[in-house]
Amino acid sequence: MLLTIDVGNTNITMGAFDGDELRFVSRLATERARTEDQYAVELKNIFSLYAIDPSALSACILGSVVPELTAALCGAVQRVTGTRPMVLSPGVRTGLNIKTDNPAEVGADLVAGAVGALAEYEMPCLVLDLGTATKISVLDRTGAFCGCTISPGVSISLEALSSRTSQLPSISFKTPASVIGRNTVDSMQSGIVFGVSTMLDGMCDKIETELGERVQSIVATGGLSGDIVKNCCRKVIINPNLVLEGLRYIYLKNCK
C-alpha cells in the first residue's frame, strides 16, 4: 500500500491507497511544536483505528507547505512503517508543465491538486482549493499550470471578523437559510458563505475572459469546499481527495 500525506497549515491529511482503492482518509491538526515521537504515536493510533498493518505500507509520498514539519513527519513515517517518504519538491517528476515566473515556489498542494485534475478531468480546468487559504489554480487546454489566485480562507475571514470588531461574535460555519440575514449570526454566515461562493463564480468568469475560452471542468477540494460550492452558480465537481490522488499519480510517475 501507498501512504499519501498532505501537510497543510491547518490540517495534515493522509490516505492509504491499495492499488487504485483509497482505503482510508484521516486528518490531524497541524501542530508545529510536535516532535517526531509524537507524530509517530499519532500514526500508529490512526493505523490501528483503521485496522491497517503498518508493515503493509510499503511506500509513502509527502507534500508539505509547512517546511518545519517535513523532517519530523518523514522520521515518524519511517519509524512506524519502515519506509522513507518521497517528498514532493523541485526535482521530483510530476508531468506538470508549470508556466509561472518561478515554478519552484508553487506550493506542493497546488502541484498535487493540478496533477490530480490533469489525470481525471477535461481541460481547461480550474481547481478550487478551499482550505486555510482560498486558491484557484488555472490549467489551460494543454494541461499546463498557468498560475493561480490566492485569497484569505473562510476560517481566516471568520476569525478576523470576530477578533477585529467589538460586537461581532465567534460563530460556527454553516449555510444560512437566506442571503438577507435577520440577526447577527445569520448575517455573518451569509456574508461568508454566499460572499465566497459569489466571489468564486466571478473569479471563474474573469479567468475565462483572460484565457479566451470556456473552461471544461471546475473541481473543488479542501475541507470547506462542500458547503461553499453548492451555492455557486457554476457547475463544480467536488473531490475532497484530489490532492491525495495527485500525490499518488506523482509517486507512480517517479517509480516508472
PyRosetta script that sets phi, psi and omega in degrees:
from pyrosetta import init, pose_from_sequence

init()
pose = pose_from_sequence("MLLTIDVGNTNITMGAFDGDELRFVSRLATERARTEDQYAVELKNIFSLYAIDPSALSACILGSVVPELTAALCGAVQRVTGTRPMVLSPGVRTGLNIKTDNPAEVGADLVAGAVGALAEYEMPCLVLDLGTATKISVLDRTGAFCGCTISPGVSISLEALSSRTSQLPSISFKTPASVIGRNTVDSMQSGIVFGVSTMLDGMCDKIETELGERVQSIVATGGLSGDIVKNCCRKVIINPNLVLEGLRYIYLKNCK")
pose.set_psi(1, 151.9)
pose.set_omega(1, 179.5)
pose.set_phi(2, -108.2)
pose.set_psi(2, 125.7)
pose.set_omega(2, 175.8)
pose.set_phi(3, -95.2)
pose.set_psi(3, 126.0)
pose.set_omega(3, 177.8)
pose.set_phi(4, -113.8)
pose.set_psi(4, 135.6)
pose.set_omega(4, -177.0)
pose.set_phi(5, -132.3)
pose.set_psi(5, 125.1)
pose.set_omega(5, 176.8)
pose.set_phi(6, -112.4)
pose.set_psi(6, 109.5)
pose.set_omega(6, -177.1)
pose.set_phi(7, -94.6)
pose.set_psi(7, 107.1)
pose.set_omega(7, 179.2)
pose.set_phi(8, -106.4)
pose.set_psi(8, 175.7)
pose.set_omega(8, -177.3)
pose.set_phi(9, -71.4)
pose.set_psi(9, -25.0)
pose.set_omega(9, -179.6)
pose.set_phi(10, -106.8)
pose.set_psi(10, -43.8)
pose.set_omega(10, -177.0)
pose.set_phi(11, -130.9)
pose.set_psi(11, 152.9)
pose.set_omega(11, 168.4)
pose.set_phi(12, -106.4)
pose.set_psi(12, 115.5)
pose.set_omega(12, -178.0)
pose.set_phi(13, -106.5)
pose.set_psi(13, 132.4)
pose.set_omega(13, 179.4)
pose.set_phi(14, -134.7)
pose.set_psi(14, 150.8)
pose.set_omega(14, 178.4)
pose.set_phi(15, -149.9)
pose.set_psi(15, 149.3)
pose.set_omega(15, 179.8)
pose.set_phi(16, -112.4)
pose.set_psi(16, 126.1)
pose.set_omega(16, 178.4)
pose.set_phi(17, -103.2)
pose.set_psi(17, 127.6)
pose.set_omega(17, 170.7)
pose.set_phi(18, -106.5)
pose.set_psi(18, 93.3)
pose.set_omega(18, -168.9)
pose.set_phi(19, 67.5)
pose.set_psi(19, -125.7)
pose.set_omega(19, 178.0)
pose.set_phi(20, -86.2)
pose.set_psi(20, -11.5)
pose.set_omega(20, -174.2)
pose.set_phi(21, -86.2)
pose.set_psi(21, 128.4)
pose.set_omega(21, 175.0)
pose.set_phi(22, -87.3)
pose.set_psi(22, 108.6)
pose.set_omega(22, -172.5)
pose.set_phi(23, -74.9)
pose.set_psi(23, -38.3)
pose.set_omega(23, 177.2)
pose.set_phi(24, -159.6)
pose.set_psi(24, 159.0)
pose.set_omega(24, 172.2)
pose.set_phi(25, -130.9)
pose.set_psi(25, 133.2)
pose.set_omega(25, -179.8)
pose.set_phi(26, -138.4)
pose.set_psi(26, 153.4)
pose.set_omega(26, -178.7)
pose.set_phi(27, -129.4)
pose.set_psi(27, 138.9)
pose.set_omega(27, 172.9)
pose.set_phi(28, -119.8)
pose.set_psi(28, 150.3)
pose.set_omega(28, 172.6)
pose.set_phi(29, -70.2)
pose.set_psi(29, 137.0)
pose.set_omega(29, 176.5)
pose.set_phi(30, -75.5)
pose.set_psi(30, 114.9)
pose.set_omega(30, 178.8)
pose.set_phi(31, -127.8)
pose.set_psi(31, 107.7)
pose.set_omega(31, -172.1)
pose.set_phi(32, -66.4)
pose.set_psi(32, -20.7)
pose.set_omega(32, -177.3)
pose.set_phi(33, -85.2)
pose.set_psi(33, -8.1)
pose.set_omega(33, -178.5)
pose.set_phi(34, -69.7)
pose.set_psi(34, 148.0)
pose.set_omega(34, -178.7)
pose.set_phi(35, -95.8)
pose.set_psi(35, 171.7)
pose.set_omega(35, 176.7)
pose.set_phi(36, -57.1)
pose.set_psi(36, -43.4)
pose.set_omega(36, 179.8)
pose.set_phi(37, -62.0)
pose.set_psi(37, -41.9)
pose.set_omega(37, -179.9)
pose.set_phi(38, -63.2)
pose.set_psi(38, -42.6)
pose.set_omega(38, 177.8)
pose.set_phi(39, -68.9)
pose.set_psi(39, -32.5)
pose.set_omega(39, 176.8)
pose.set_phi(40, -62.7)
pose.set_psi(40, -42.5)
pose.set_omega(40, 177.4)
pose.set_phi(41, -62.3)
pose.set_psi(41, -43.7)
pose.set_omega(41, 178.6)
pose.set_phi(42, -60.6)
pose.set_psi(42, -43.2)
pose.set_omega(42, 179.4)
pose.set_phi(43, -61.9)
pose.set_psi(43, -46.2)
pose.set_omega(43, 179.3)
pose.set_phi(44, -59.4)
pose.set_psi(44, -41.4)
pose.set_omega(44, 179.2)
pose.set_phi(45, -65.6)
pose.set_psi(45, -39.3)
pose.set_omega(45, 178.7)
pose.set_phi(46, -65.3)
pose.set_psi(46, -45.7)
pose.set_omega(46, 179.3)
pose.set_phi(47, -62.0)
pose.set_psi(47, -38.0)
pose.set_omega(47, 177.5)
pose.set_phi(48, -65.4)
pose.set_psi(48, -41.3)
pose.set_omega(48, -179.7)
pose.set_phi(49, -59.0)
pose.set_psi(49, -39.0)
pose.set_omega(49, -177.9)
pose.set_phi(50, -99.3)
pose.set_psi(50, 14.0)
pose.set_omega(50, 176.9)
pose.set_phi(51, 55.1)
pose.set_psi(51, 44.8)
pose.set_omega(51, 178.2)
pose.set_phi(52, -107.8)
pose.set_psi(52, 125.4)
pose.set_omega(52, 175.3)
pose.set_phi(53, -76.4)
pose.set_psi(53, 118.2)
pose.set_omega(53, -178.0)
pose.set_phi(54, -54.9)
pose.set_psi(54, -30.7)
pose.set_omega(54, -179.7)
pose.set_phi(55, -69.6)
pose.set_psi(55, -15.9)
pose.set_omega(55, 178.2)
pose.set_phi(56, -79.3)
pose.set_psi(56, -12.7)
pose.set_omega(56, 178.5)
pose.set_phi(57, -87.3)
pose.set_psi(57, 97.0)
pose.set_omega(57, -171.6)
pose.set_phi(58, -90.3)
pose.set_psi(58, -8.6)
pose.set_omega(58, -178.7)
pose.set_phi(59, -154.6)
pose.set_psi(59, 159.5)
pose.set_omega(59, -179.5)
pose.set_phi(60, -151.2)
pose.set_psi(60, 142.5)
pose.set_omega(60, 170.9)
pose.set_phi(61, -129.8)
pose.set_psi(61, 137.8)
pose.set_omega(61, -175.1)
pose.set_phi(62, -128.7)
pose.set_psi(62, 130.2)
pose.set_omega(62, 172.3)
pose.set_phi(63, -116.7)
pose.set_psi(63, 132.8)
pose.set_omega(63, -173.0)
pose.set_phi(64, -138.1)
pose.set_psi(64, 138.8)
pose.set_omega(64, 169.3)
pose.set_phi(65, -111.4)
pose.set_psi(65, 14.3)
pose.set_omega(65, 176.7)
pose.set_phi(66, -124.7)
pose.set_psi(66, 81.1)
pose.set_omega(66, -172.3)
pose.set_phi(67, -55.7)
pose.set_psi(67, -31.6)
pose.set_omega(67, -176.9)
pose.set_phi(68, -69.7)
pose.set_psi(68, -12.2)
pose.set_omega(68, 178.3)
pose.set_phi(69, -101.7)
pose.set_psi(69, -11.1)
pose.set_omega(69, -172.7)
pose.set_phi(70, -59.4)
pose.set_psi(70, -48.2)
pose.set_omega(70, -177.2)
pose.set_phi(71, -63.9)
pose.set_psi(71, -43.7)
pose.set_omega(71, -179.1)
pose.set_phi(72, -62.6)
pose.set_psi(72, -42.1)
pose.set_omega(72, -179.2)
pose.set_phi(73, -70.8)
pose.set_psi(73, -39.4)
pose.set_omega(73, 176.8)
pose.set_phi(74, -60.9)
pose.set_psi(74, -43.6)
pose.set_omega(74, 178.6)
pose.set_phi(75, -64.4)
pose.set_psi(75, -39.5)
pose.set_omega(75, 179.4)
pose.set_phi(76, -64.6)
pose.set_psi(76, -43.4)
pose.set_omega(76, 179.2)
pose.set_phi(77, -61.9)
pose.set_psi(77, -44.1)
pose.set_omega(77, -178.7)
pose.set_phi(78, -64.2)
pose.set_psi(78, -39.9)
pose.set_omega(78, -179.3)
pose.set_phi(79, -66.0)
pose.set_psi(79, -37.3)
pose.set_omega(79, -174.9)
pose.set_phi(80, -84.9)
pose.set_psi(80, -39.7)
pose.set_omega(80, -174.5)
pose.set_phi(81, -104.9)
pose.set_psi(81, -19.3)
pose.set_omega(81, -177.5)
pose.set_phi(82, 85.3)
pose.set_psi(82, 3.8)
pose.set_omega(82, -180.0)
pose.set_phi(83, -119.9)
pose.set_psi(83, 141.4)
pose.set_omega(83, 179.3)
pose.set_phi(84, -88.5)
pose.set_psi(84, 126.6)
pose.set_omega(84, -177.5)
pose.set_phi(85, -66.2)
pose.set_psi(85, 146.2)
pose.set_omega(85, 165.0)
pose.set_phi(86, -80.3)
pose.set_psi(86, 128.7)
pose.set_omega(86, -178.8)
pose.set_phi(87, -102.1)
pose.set_psi(87, 125.3)
pose.set_omega(87, 178.5)
pose.set_phi(88, -70.2)
pose.set_psi(88, 112.7)
pose.set_omega(88, -176.7)
pose.set_phi(89, -154.0)
pose.set_psi(89, 169.1)
pose.set_omega(89, 176.7)
pose.set_phi(90, -54.2)
pose.set_psi(90, 133.3)
pose.set_omega(90, -176.7)
pose.set_phi(91, 107.4)
pose.set_psi(91, -22.2)
pose.set_omega(91, 175.8)
pose.set_phi(92, -80.8)
pose.set_psi(92, 131.7)
pose.set_omega(92, -179.0)
pose.set_phi(93, -70.1)
pose.set_psi(93, 128.5)
pose.set_omega(93, 179.0)
pose.set_phi(94, -120.8)
pose.set_psi(94, -20.2)
pose.set_omega(94, -174.8)
pose.set_phi(95, 76.4)
pose.set_psi(95, 7.1)
pose.set_omega(95, -177.3)
pose.set_phi(96, -103.1)
pose.set_psi(96, 126.1)
pose.set_omega(96, 176.2)
pose.set_phi(97, -86.4)
pose.set_psi(97, 108.6)
pose.set_omega(97, -176.1)
pose.set_phi(98, -100.1)
pose.set_psi(98, 117.7)
pose.set_omega(98, -173.9)
pose.set_phi(99, -103.9)
pose.set_psi(99, 26.7)
pose.set_omega(99, 179.1)
pose.set_phi(100, -85.3)
pose.set_psi(100, 171.1)
pose.set_omega(100, -179.7)
pose.set_phi(101, -60.9)
pose.set_psi(101, -38.8)
pose.set_omega(101, -179.8)
pose.set_phi(102, -135.3)
pose.set_psi(102, 89.4)
pose.set_omega(102, -176.9)
pose.set_phi(103, -55.3)
pose.set_psi(103, -29.0)
pose.set_omega(103, -177.1)
pose.set_phi(104, -67.8)
pose.set_psi(104, -19.5)
pose.set_omega(104, -177.4)
pose.set_phi(105, -90.3)
pose.set_psi(105, -4.3)
pose.set_omega(105, 178.5)
pose.set_phi(106, -70.1)
pose.set_psi(106, 128.6)
pose.set_omega(106, -174.8)
pose.set_phi(107, -62.8)
pose.set_psi(107, 150.2)
pose.set_omega(107, -179.7)
pose.set_phi(108, -60.1)
pose.set_psi(108, -34.8)
pose.set_omega(108, 179.4)
pose.set_phi(109, -66.4)
pose.set_psi(109, -39.6)
pose.set_omega(109, 177.9)
pose.set_phi(110, -66.4)
pose.set_psi(110, -40.8)
pose.set_omega(110, 179.6)
pose.set_phi(111, -64.0)
pose.set_psi(111, -49.2)
pose.set_omega(111, -177.9)
pose.set_phi(112, -63.9)
pose.set_psi(112, -41.7)
pose.set_omega(112, 178.2)
pose.set_phi(113, -62.7)
pose.set_psi(113, -40.5)
pose.set_omega(113, 179.0)
pose.set_phi(114, -65.9)
pose.set_psi(114, -41.4)
pose.set_omega(114, 178.8)
pose.set_phi(115, -63.5)
pose.set_psi(115, -41.7)
pose.set_omega(115, 177.0)
pose.set_phi(116, -62.5)
pose.set_psi(116, -42.8)
pose.set_omega(116, 179.6)
pose.set_phi(117, -65.8)
pose.set_psi(117, -41.7)
pose.set_omega(117, -179.9)
pose.set_phi(118, -60.7)
pose.set_psi(118, -35.5)
pose.set_omega(118, -178.5)
pose.set_phi(119, -77.9)
pose.set_psi(119, -24.2)
pose.set_omega(119, -167.7)
pose.set_phi(120, -118.6)
pose.set_psi(120, -14.6)
pose.set_omega(120, -172.4)
pose.set_phi(121, -131.3)
pose.set_psi(121, 162.0)
pose.set_omega(121, -177.9)
pose.set_phi(122, -77.3)
pose.set_psi(122, 141.3)
pose.set_omega(122, 179.2)
pose.set_phi(123, -95.7)
pose.set_psi(123, 155.7)
pose.set_omega(123, -8.0)
pose.set_phi(124, -64.0)
pose.set_psi(124, 153.7)
pose.set_omega(124, -173.5)
pose.set_phi(125, -140.9)
pose.set_psi(125, 144.1)
pose.set_omega(125, 172.4)
pose.set_phi(126, -113.8)
pose.set_psi(126, 133.6)
pose.set_omega(126, 177.5)
pose.set_phi(127, -109.8)
pose.set_psi(127, 116.0)
pose.set_omega(127, 178.3)
pose.set_phi(128, -97.2)
pose.set_psi(128, 116.3)
pose.set_omega(128, -179.2)
pose.set_phi(129, -113.1)
pose.set_psi(129, 107.0)
pose.set_omega(129, -175.8)
pose.set_phi(130, -105.0)
pose.set_psi(130, 87.1)
pose.set_omega(130, 179.2)
pose.set_phi(131, -125.6)
pose.set_psi(131, -133.6)
pose.set_omega(131, 177.5)
pose.set_phi(132, -58.1)
pose.set_psi(132, -40.8)
pose.set_omega(132, 170.3)
pose.set_phi(133, -114.6)
pose.set_psi(133, 156.8)
pose.set_omega(133, 174.3)
pose.set_phi(134, -98.4)
pose.set_psi(134, 116.6)
pose.set_omega(134, -174.0)
pose.set_phi(135, -123.8)
pose.set_psi(135, 142.9)
pose.set_omega(135, 174.0)
pose.set_phi(136, -123.6)
pose.set_psi(136, 113.0)
pose.set_omega(136, 176.9)
pose.set_phi(137, -93.5)
pose.set_psi(137, 141.5)
pose.set_omega(137, -176.1)
pose.set_phi(138, -114.2)
pose.set_psi(138, 119.9)
pose.set_omega(138, 174.5)
pose.set_phi(139, -113.3)
pose.set_psi(139, 125.9)
pose.set_omega(139, -177.0)
pose.set_phi(140, -82.1)
pose.set_psi(140, -172.7)
pose.set_omega(140, -173.9)
pose.set_phi(141, -63.8)
pose.set_psi(141, -23.0)
pose.set_omega(141, 177.4)
pose.set_phi(142, -88.3)
pose.set_psi(142, -4.9)
pose.set_omega(142, -176.9)
pose.set_phi(143, 88.2)
pose.set_psi(143, 7.6)
pose.set_omega(143, 178.7)
pose.set_phi(144, -76.4)
pose.set_psi(144, 144.2)
pose.set_omega(144, 176.9)
pose.set_phi(145, -82.3)
pose.set_psi(145, 108.8)
pose.set_omega(145, -175.4)
pose.set_phi(146, -85.2)
pose.set_psi(146, -25.1)
pose.set_omega(146, -176.2)
pose.set_phi(147, 149.5)
pose.set_psi(147, -166.7)
pose.set_omega(147, -177.3)
pose.set_phi(148, -157.0)
pose.set_psi(148, 173.3)
pose.set_omega(148, 170.0)
pose.set_phi(149, -119.2)
pose.set_psi(149, 147.1)
pose.set_omega(149, 179.5)
pose.set_phi(150, -133.8)
pose.set_psi(150, 129.2)
pose.set_omega(150, 176.5)
pose.set_phi(151, -139.6)
pose.set_psi(151, 166.6)
pose.set_omega(151, -178.7)
pose.set_phi(152, -58.7)
pose.set_psi(152, 140.0)
pose.set_omega(152, 178.7)
pose.set_phi(153, -73.3)
pose.set_psi(153, 169.5)
pose.set_omega(153, -176.8)
pose.set_phi(154, -60.8)
pose.set_psi(154, -46.7)
pose.set_omega(154, -178.1)
pose.set_phi(155, -64.5)
pose.set_psi(155, -41.3)
pose.set_omega(155, 178.0)
pose.set_phi(156, -61.3)
pose.set_psi(156, -42.8)
pose.set_omega(156, -179.7)
pose.set_phi(157, -63.2)
pose.set_psi(157, -43.0)
pose.set_omega(157, 179.1)
pose.set_phi(158, -65.0)
pose.set_psi(158, -42.2)
pose.set_omega(158, 179.3)
pose.set_phi(159, -63.6)
pose.set_psi(159, -42.5)
pose.set_omega(159, 179.7)
pose.set_phi(160, -64.7)
pose.set_psi(160, -38.8)
pose.set_omega(160, -177.8)
pose.set_phi(161, -63.2)
pose.set_psi(161, -43.3)
pose.set_omega(161, -177.7)
pose.set_phi(162, -79.9)
pose.set_psi(162, -34.4)
pose.set_omega(162, -176.1)
pose.set_phi(163, -79.5)
pose.set_psi(163, -24.7)
pose.set_omega(163, -175.9)
pose.set_phi(164, -101.1)
pose.set_psi(164, 6.3)
pose.set_omega(164, 177.7)
pose.set_phi(165, -126.0)
pose.set_psi(165, 156.7)
pose.set_omega(165, -176.0)
pose.set_phi(166, -86.6)
pose.set_psi(166, -28.1)
pose.set_omega(166, -171.2)
pose.set_phi(167, -118.7)
pose.set_psi(167, 3.1)
pose.set_omega(167, 178.7)
pose.set_phi(168, -98.9)
pose.set_psi(168, 127.6)
pose.set_omega(168, -173.6)
pose.set_phi(169, -85.8)
pose.set_psi(169, 167.6)
pose.set_omega(169, 168.5)
pose.set_phi(170, -74.9)
pose.set_psi(170, 133.9)
pose.set_omega(170, -175.5)
pose.set_phi(171, -130.9)
pose.set_psi(171, 161.0)
pose.set_omega(171, 173.4)
pose.set_phi(172, -81.1)
pose.set_psi(172, 161.5)
pose.set_omega(172, -177.0)
pose.set_phi(173, -97.8)
pose.set_psi(173, 116.8)
pose.set_omega(173, 173.1)
pose.set_phi(174, -159.6)
pose.set_psi(174, 163.4)
pose.set_omega(174, -178.9)
pose.set_phi(175, -81.0)
pose.set_psi(175, 124.4)
pose.set_omega(175, 178.9)
pose.set_phi(176, -76.0)
pose.set_psi(176, 168.5)
pose.set_omega(176, -176.9)
pose.set_phi(177, -71.8)
pose.set_psi(177, -26.2)
pose.set_omega(177, -177.3)
pose.set_phi(178, -147.2)
pose.set_psi(178, 161.3)
pose.set_omega(178, 178.8)
pose.set_phi(179, -69.2)
pose.set_psi(179, -40.7)
pose.set_omega(179, -179.2)
pose.set_phi(180, -82.3)
pose.set_psi(180, 107.5)
pose.set_omega(180, -179.3)
pose.set_phi(181, -78.0)
pose.set_psi(181, 137.0)
pose.set_omega(181, -179.5)
pose.set_phi(182, -109.2)
pose.set_psi(182, 8.0)
pose.set_omega(182, 170.5)
pose.set_phi(183, -150.8)
pose.set_psi(183, 171.4)
pose.set_omega(183, -172.9)
pose.set_phi(184, -62.0)
pose.set_psi(184, -46.8)
pose.set_omega(184, -176.6)
pose.set_phi(185, -63.4)
pose.set_psi(185, -48.3)
pose.set_omega(185, 179.1)
pose.set_phi(186, -61.4)
pose.set_psi(186, -36.7)
pose.set_omega(186, 179.9)
pose.set_phi(187, -65.7)
pose.set_psi(187, -41.3)
pose.set_omega(187, 178.3)
pose.set_phi(188, -67.6)
pose.set_psi(188, -43.2)
pose.set_omega(188, 179.2)
pose.set_phi(189, -64.5)
pose.set_psi(189, -38.1)
pose.set_omega(189, 177.2)
pose.set_phi(190, -62.7)
pose.set_psi(190, -45.8)
pose.set_omega(190, -179.4)
pose.set_phi(191, -60.3)
pose.set_psi(191, -38.7)
pose.set_omega(191, -179.4)
pose.set_phi(192, -75.5)
pose.set_psi(192, -56.7)
pose.set_omega(192, -173.0)
pose.set_phi(193, -66.2)
pose.set_psi(193, -55.6)
pose.set_omega(193, -177.2)
pose.set_phi(194, -74.8)
pose.set_psi(194, -30.8)
pose.set_omega(194, 177.5)
pose.set_phi(195, -65.3)
pose.set_psi(195, -45.9)
pose.set_omega(195, -179.3)
pose.set_phi(196, -68.5)
pose.set_psi(196, -41.9)
pose.set_omega(196, -179.6)
pose.set_phi(197, -64.0)
pose.set_psi(197, -38.6)
pose.set_omega(197, 177.7)
pose.set_phi(198, -68.3)
pose.set_psi(198, -38.6)
pose.set_omega(198, 175.8)
pose.set_phi(199, -60.1)
pose.set_psi(199, -42.5)
pose.set_omega(199, 179.4)
pose.set_phi(200, -62.9)
pose.set_psi(200, -43.3)
pose.set_omega(200, 176.8)
pose.set_phi(201, -59.0)
pose.set_psi(201, -46.9)
pose.set_omega(201, -178.3)
pose.set_phi(202, -65.6)
pose.set_psi(202, -39.7)
pose.set_omega(202, 178.3)
pose.set_phi(203, -65.3)
pose.set_psi(203, -39.3)
pose.set_omega(203, 177.0)
pose.set_phi(204, -60.9)
pose.set_psi(204, -40.5)
pose.set_omega(204, 177.3)
pose.set_phi(205, -61.1)
pose.set_psi(205, -46.1)
pose.set_omega(205, -177.7)
pose.set_phi(206, -66.8)
pose.set_psi(206, -38.2)
pose.set_omega(206, 179.1)
pose.set_phi(207, -65.0)
pose.set_psi(207, -42.8)
pose.set_omega(207, 177.5)
pose.set_phi(208, -60.0)
pose.set_psi(208, -42.3)
pose.set_omega(208, 178.8)
pose.set_phi(209, -60.8)
pose.set_psi(209, -41.5)
pose.set_omega(209, -179.7)
pose.set_phi(210, -70.3)
pose.set_psi(210, -37.3)
pose.set_omega(210, 177.4)
pose.set_phi(211, -69.7)
pose.set_psi(211, -29.9)
pose.set_omega(211, -178.1)
pose.set_phi(212, 82.9)
pose.set_psi(212, 15.0)
pose.set_omega(212, 177.2)
pose.set_phi(213, -158.3)
pose.set_psi(213, 160.5)
pose.set_omega(213, -178.7)
pose.set_phi(214, -80.4)
pose.set_psi(214, 135.2)
pose.set_omega(214, 177.1)
pose.set_phi(215, -73.1)
pose.set_psi(215, 147.2)
pose.set_omega(215, -176.9)
pose.set_phi(216, -93.1)
pose.set_psi(216, -20.7)
pose.set_omega(216, 178.7)
pose.set_phi(217, -151.7)
pose.set_psi(217, 143.8)
pose.set_omega(217, 173.8)
pose.set_phi(218, -127.7)
pose.set_psi(218, 123.2)
pose.set_omega(218, -177.3)
pose.set_phi(219, -124.1)
pose.set_psi(219, 137.6)
pose.set_omega(219, -178.0)
pose.set_phi(220, -115.3)
pose.set_psi(220, 141.2)
pose.set_omega(220, 176.1)
pose.set_phi(221, -140.5)
pose.set_psi(221, 177.1)
pose.set_omega(221, -178.3)
pose.set_phi(222, 103.1)
pose.set_psi(222, 156.9)
pose.set_omega(222, -171.5)
pose.set_phi(223, -61.5)
pose.set_psi(223, -27.7)
pose.set_omega(223, -176.2)
pose.set_phi(224, -107.5)
pose.set_psi(224, 10.6)
pose.set_omega(224, -173.2)
pose.set_phi(225, -64.1)
pose.set_psi(225, -40.2)
pose.set_omega(225, -174.9)
pose.set_phi(226, -60.3)
pose.set_psi(226, -48.1)
pose.set_omega(226, -176.5)
pose.set_phi(227, -69.8)
pose.set_psi(227, -30.5)
pose.set_omega(227, -177.4)
pose.set_phi(228, -81.4)
pose.set_psi(228, -54.4)
pose.set_omega(228, -168.4)
pose.set_phi(229, -72.0)
pose.set_psi(229, -18.2)
pose.set_omega(229, 176.3)
pose.set_phi(230, -67.5)
pose.set_psi(230, -13.8)
pose.set_omega(230, 176.6)
pose.set_phi(231, -99.5)
pose.set_psi(231, 2.9)
pose.set_omega(231, 175.2)
pose.set_phi(232, -76.9)
pose.set_psi(232, 149.1)
pose.set_omega(232, 173.9)
pose.set_phi(233, -76.3)
pose.set_psi(233, -27.9)
pose.set_omega(233, 179.2)
pose.set_phi(234, -71.5)
pose.set_psi(234, 153.5)
pose.set_omega(234, 171.8)
pose.set_phi(235, -80.5)
pose.set_psi(235, 118.0)
pose.set_omega(235, -176.5)
pose.set_phi(236, -124.9)
pose.set_psi(236, 129.0)
pose.set_omega(236, 175.8)
pose.set_phi(237, -85.2)
pose.set_psi(237, 130.6)
pose.set_omega(237, 178.4)
pose.set_phi(238, -98.7)
pose.set_psi(238, 121.7)
pose.set_omega(238, 176.9)
pose.set_phi(239, -133.4)
pose.set_psi(239, 92.0)
pose.set_omega(239, -175.5)
pose.set_phi(240, -66.3)
pose.set_psi(240, -16.9)
pose.set_omega(240, -176.5)
pose.set_phi(241, -107.4)
pose.set_psi(241, 19.7)
pose.set_omega(241, -174.4)
pose.set_phi(242, -59.3)
pose.set_psi(242, -42.3)
pose.set_omega(242, -177.6)
pose.set_phi(243, -67.1)
pose.set_psi(243, -41.7)
pose.set_omega(243, 177.4)
pose.set_phi(244, -62.5)
pose.set_psi(244, -40.9)
pose.set_omega(244, 177.8)
pose.set_phi(245, -64.2)
pose.set_psi(245, -39.9)
pose.set_omega(245, 177.3)
pose.set_phi(246, -63.1)
pose.set_psi(246, -40.0)
pose.set_omega(246, 177.1)
pose.set_phi(247, -62.0)
pose.set_psi(247, -39.1)
pose.set_omega(247, 177.9)
pose.set_phi(248, -62.4)
pose.set_psi(248, -45.5)
pose.set_omega(248, 179.1)
pose.set_phi(249, -61.0)
pose.set_psi(249, -39.8)
pose.set_omega(249, -179.8)
pose.set_phi(250, -65.6)
pose.set_psi(250, -41.6)
pose.set_omega(250, 179.1)
pose.set_phi(251, -60.8)
pose.set_psi(251, -45.0)
pose.set_omega(251, -178.3)
pose.set_phi(252, -63.8)
pose.set_psi(252, -37.1)
pose.set_omega(252, 178.2)
pose.set_phi(253, -62.2)
pose.set_psi(253, -34.5)
pose.set_omega(253, -177.0)
pose.set_phi(254, -86.4)
pose.set_psi(254, -6.6)
pose.set_omega(254, 177.6)
pose.set_phi(255, -96.0)
pose.set_psi(255, -11.7)
pose.set_omega(255, -177.3)
pose.set_phi(256, -76.2)
pose.dump_pdb("model.pdb")
